[in-house]
Amino acid sequence: MNSDNNKGFINPGTIREIATGFQKSRILLTAYELDIFTNIEGHLLTAEEIAAKVNADPQALERLLNALTAMGFIHKTHGKYYNTEEASRYLVKGKPEYMSGLMHTNHLWNTWSTLTGAVRKGSTVIERNKEAAESRLDSFIGAMHYRAVPKAKIINMMLDFTNVKSILDLGGGSGAFAMAFIKNDSKMKATLFDVPGVVEIAKNYIGAENLLDRFGFIKGDYLTDDYGSGYDLIYASAIIHINSFDENKNLVKKCFNALNSEGQLVISDYVMNEERTVPEAGTLFALNMLVGTKAGNTYTQKEIYSWLGDAGFAPPQTKNTSFGPALVIAKKP
């Protein structure tokens, strides 16, 4: 849908499919929010029995269950419902492959509902509630961790860790990337920088991997607070899309100052073409930043390279990944 090769793809049928796509999304997210899959796991239950477990109206819930059956998430036999093998595997709490990140997607539903207003205003129209934001931190970091773990294994093979002993994981979230990196070398240590609430959550993930003794932590705002110094590698994943152009220019300069000579900055994010139409996922993420932040956006390679050049880095390189966001790598002379 983003090139001449897709001419003829748009027709009344596909328009209706795209326009009504929210219906199936909402059905799944409501089932997830009600924790239906966990409550029926291992059981064969009627709508009335499930309604009692999830505190819902039995007749209304039956409609939802029937739709989930039609969509392939649950089975129905003789008026009773049970999980499909796939729902049991991915949507039941406590299972190894449980998709905990979908609660964050559920929160995004409300944010994206403000898109029309955000396009009119040119920025988010959401009034930030600090308590609500803090209550969602666990689900947000859980979603990021779920996505980061497999990506970290790939990125770990794409980077050069020669002579890297000290890593700064900037805006590090759960610490998934830094944990993967320091496993390359028993002498390697990492510092995770993030806001106070996230740092406390990260300690739980890092502790579960028995790596707390190899981590330091800095609580703060990466736009205004000091990062420390003496790093051989700074990894900045999913950060630049949150900020304005000028904020990123300042951030990159701060990274330059915090690195040792020959140290490298690795930026992991969507890198847009000059028309800002490719990759498609980046165009959607630009809108995600419009509805959710004051000045966030996705940026072109030319823009990212300009920040690096102005900061004093040697000419950078871009490495594409199989999962969307690219790696932009630059060394400090």
N, C-alpha and C positions, 0 to 999 in steps of 0.2 A: 504493500500500500504506500510505498514511499519512492517508487521509481516508475519510469515509463513501462517497465516490464509488467507492471500490474494493471495496465490499461484494460478495461473490460471486467476487472474484478468487481467493481462497484456496480451493483444492480439493485432493484427493489428488494430482492430476497436477502442479500447481504446487509443492506441498510437496516431492514427489520431485525435481522439477527444481532447486529451490533447494538441497535437501539434498545432491544429487550434483554441484552446480555446480563443486565443487572439482576434480573429475576432469579436465575439459577445461583448467582453469586450470593444473593441475600438469603436464599433458602439454605445453602450450605453454612453461611456464617451464623445464621440464627440457630441452626442445629448445633454448631460448634459452641456458640455462646451459652446455650441451654445445657451443654454437656450431654447430649443425647447418646452419643456413641459410647461414652464411658459407662453410662447408666444401664445400657442394655447389653453390654459385653458379657458373653457367656450365658445369656438368658433368652427365652422366647416369651415376649410380653405383649399384652394388649395395649392399645392406645391409652386406656384408662389407667393401667398399671404404670406406664411410663410417665403419664401426666402427673401422677402422684409423686413420682420420684423427682421430677424437674419443676414442679410447681407451675403447671400450665393447665389451660382449659382442655379437657379431653377431646371435644369435638374439633376444636381448632388445631390441636396437636395432631389429630388423625389426618387432617388435610396435609400438614407438613410431612408427616411420615409417609403418606402415599406419594408425595412428590419426590421425597428422598428415595423411595423404592423405584420410581420411574427413572430416576437419574442414576441408579445403580449403586447407591451407597448402602442400602439395607435391603433385606429380603422380607417378604410378607407371605405367610402361609396360614390359612384358616383363621384370619383375623389377628394374627400375632406377628410381631416383628423381631428381627435379629440382624446383627451386623454382617455385611459381606466380609470376605477375607481381607479385602483392601482397606475397608473402614477399620477393621479390627487392628490392622497393622499400623496404620498411619494416624488414626483419629481417636485412639483410646489412651487416656493418660496413664503413664507408667510404662508404656511399651517403648522399646529401644528407639524406634523410628517415629515416635509421636511428633506430630508437626505443631509444636507449641507456638511457633511464630504466627499462626493464623489469628491469634487474638489481636496481634498488632494490625493485621489486615482488617480485622473487624473495627478497630478504632479508626483506621483510615477511611472507612465508609463515611463517617460523619464529616471528616475533613474534606473529602472530595465532593461532598454534597454542597459545598460552598463555592465550587469552581466558577459558576456564573458571576457571583459577586466579586470574586478575586480578579477575574478578567476585567470587570468594569473598573475596579479600584486600582489594579496594577500591583496588588500585594495581598497578603492574607487578610481576611476579614474576621478571623477567629480571635476572640478575646481570650488571652492566655490565663488559665487558672492553674496556679502553681501547685495546689494540692492535687488536682486532677492529673496534671502532668507527672507528678511524683508517683502517683498510684499506678501509672501505666509504664513506669520504668522497667519493671520486671518483665512484662510482656514484650516490650520493645527490645530489650537486651537479649531476651530469650530468642526472639525472631532473628536478630542479627547473628547470634551465636550459631543457631541452626544452619543459617546460610553460610556462615564464615568457615566452619570446620572443613567442609570438603574443598572450598576455595583455597584455604590456607595450604593444603597439601599440594595443590597445583602451583600456587605462587612460590612456595618453598623451593620448587624445582626450577623456577624461572629466574631466580635472583642469584647473584654472586655474593657469597658470604665469606670470601677470602679476606682474612685480616679483620673480620667483624667480631668484636668482643662486647660491644655495648650498643644496645638498641633502644630507641625511644619509640614506643607505640603511641602515636599522637591521636587523641580521641579514640583510645583503644577499645572501648566497649568491654566485652567479656574477656579480652586478652587472647582470643583464639589465634590470631595471627602471630603474635609474639611468642606464644607457647609453642607453636609449630616451628618457629625460627630457632629458638634457643635449644631445641632438641638436636640441632645439628652439631652442637659442640658443648660439652659439659662445662666449659669455662665461660660460655657466653651468658651475659645477664641482660635483663630488660627492665626498662622503666615504663610504666603505664601512666599516661596523663589523661585525665578526664574529670568531669564534674564530680563533686563529692559523692552523690548518690550512686553514680555509676561505678566509681572506684570500689565502693563497699560491695556492690553486686559482683564485680569482677573478682574480688578476693575469694568469693565462694567457688567460682568456676576454676580459678587457678589453684585453689586449695584442693579441689577434687582431683587435680592432676599431680598433686604433691610437688608443686613448683614454687610455692610461696618464698622459699629461701633464695630463689634466683631472680626475684622481682623486687623493684622499688616502685613507689607510687607517689604521684604528684596530683593533688587535687586543685583544680582551678579552671580558668577560662582561657582556652588556647589563643584567643584573640588579644588578651590583655596581660596575661600572667607569664612569668618567666619559665622557660623549659628546662633550665639547667644547661650544662655543656658537656663536652667530651664524648659525644656519641659518634659511632662509626656508621650507623645507619638510622635514619628516621623513616618510619613507615606511617604514611598518612592515608588511611583508607576511609572512603565515604565521608570526607570532610569538606572538600572544596565546593561541593554542590549546595552546602548549607549557607555559604557566605556570598557577599557581593564581590565584584571584581577587585575593588581596592582592598577589601579585607583579606582576600587571598594573596594579593601582592605583598601585603605586610606580613602575613603568615609565612610565606615562602622565605622572606628575608630573615625572619626570626629563626627558621629552620637552618638557614645558611650559617648564621652566627653560632648556633648550638652544635654544629658538626665539627669534628676534627678535620684536618687537612686530609684529602682523599676520601672523606666520608661521602655517603650517598643519601639523597632524598628520593624516596619512592612514593609517588602519588598514585593511588588506585581509585579510579573514578571513570565515569563515562567521558569519552573524548569525542566531541561532535565534529562533523565535517563543517566546512565554512558556511554552508547554507542552513546548518542546524537541523537537518532533516534525517540524518543517519548518525548513529543507529536509532531505530525506532524506539527501543527501550529508553534511550536517553531523552527523546522528545516527551515521552510520558513522564519521565522523572522530573523534567523541567517544570511540568505542570504540577507534579507532586510538591515541588518546592514553592511554587507560586501559592498554592492553597495553604501550605503549612509553615512558611517562613516569611520573614520581612523582605529579604533580598536574595535568597538563594536561587541558583540556576545551574544548568549544565553548561560547560565551556568548551570552546574549540581548542584544537592542538596549538594553533597560533597564539591564542590567549595564554594558555598554560606555559608555553615556551617563553613568552614575553616576561612573565613573572620570574621565571628561572634565570633568564638572561640578565634582567635588571638586578637581580639579587647577587649575581657574580658567579653563578654556576657555569661549568663547562657545557658545551652543546649537549642537550639531552637526547634520549632515544625513547621511542614508544614501542611497547610490546603488547600486542593484542592477546586476549584470552578467549577461551571457549565459552565463557559464561557472561560476557557483556562488558563490564568495566575493563578498561585497559590499564596498563602500568606505564607511567611516565617516570623515567629514571634519569637522575642528574647527579654528577659528582662535583664536589667542592675541590677546586684546584689546590 
